[in-house]
Each structure stands twice: as C-alpha cells, then as structure tokens.
Amino acid sequence: MRQRTVKYFDILKEYASHDERIRVFHQENGGVTSARNRGVQEAMGEWISFVDSDDELFFDALSIPVP
C-alpha cells in the first residue's frame, strides 16, 4: 500500500474498532466494479448502499423508505 493509503486504512480500522457495524477490507486496485462486487460479497445486512466520492447525501438520505 502507498503511504497515504496506509494512513486512511489505519483511520478506517480505528473507526471499525469502535463500531461493530463497520468492517474494513483491503484489496488490490481492480476498479470500481471489483470493489463493489467485493462489498456485495461481504455484506451481511438486508440493505446495501454505495456512495461515491462525488455523491452528496442529505442527513436522512438512508432513512427514507423507497417505494
């Protein structure tokens, strides 16, 4: 991992150590589709959501039911 990536990975691991809902995985860069497929494979809940760095979410975006 690159130095900057290691820093972010350590921050994520710290968050995960305090909240059992957060799980952190690392894989070599294979693109967005590869990362999302991994997320789907590792998901344990009933719902899943992906948010990209250029997306904007409102405070209650994930609490509004979808018809």
C-alpha positions in Angstrom: 0.0 0.0 0.0 1.1 3.5 -0.7 1.9 5.7 2.4 -1.2 7.9 2.0 -3.4 4.7 1.6 -1.9 3.2 4.8 -2.9 6.4 6.7 -6.5 6.2 5.6 -6.6 2.4 6.1 -5.5 2.9 9.7 -8.1 5.6 10.3 -10.8 3.2 9.0 -9.6 0.4 11.2 -9.8 2.7 14.2 -13.4 3.5 13.4 -14.2 -0.2 12.9 -12.6 -1.0 16.3 -15.3 1.2 18.0 -18.3 0.2 16.0 -19.1 -3.4 15.1 -21.2 -2.3 12.1 -18.1 -1.1 10.3 -15.9 -3.7 8.6 -12.8 -2.7 6.6 -11.3 -4.8 3.8 -8.3 -4.2 1.6 -7.8 -5.5 -2.0 -5.5 -4.5 -4.8 -6.9 -1.9 -7.2 -9.3 -3.6 -9.6 -11.6 -0.7 -10.3 -15.0 0.4 -9.0 -16.8 -2.7 -10.2 -14.4 -5.1 -8.5 -14.7 -3.1 -5.2 -18.5 -3.1 -5.3 -18.6 -6.8 -6.1 -16.4 -7.4 -3.0 -18.8 -5.2 -1.0 -21.8 -7.2 -2.1 -20.0 -10.5 -1.2 -19.0 -9.3 2.2 -22.4 -7.6 3.0 -24.3 -9.1 6.0 -27.3 -6.8 6.2 -30.7 -6.7 4.5 -29.8 -3.5 2.6 -26.7 -2.2 0.9 -25.8 1.2 -0.4 -22.8 2.6 -2.3 -21.7 6.2 -2.1 -19.1 7.6 -4.4 -16.7 10.5 -3.5 -18.7 12.8 -5.8 -22.1 11.9 -4.4 -24.0 14.2 -2.0 -26.2 12.7 0.7 -28.7 14.5 2.8 -28.6 13.9 6.6 -31.6 11.4 6.4 -30.9 10.0 2.9 -30.8 6.4 4.1 -33.7 6.7 6.4 -36.3 7.5 3.8 -38.1 4.3 2.6 -38.0 3.6 -1.1 -41.5 2.7 -2.6 
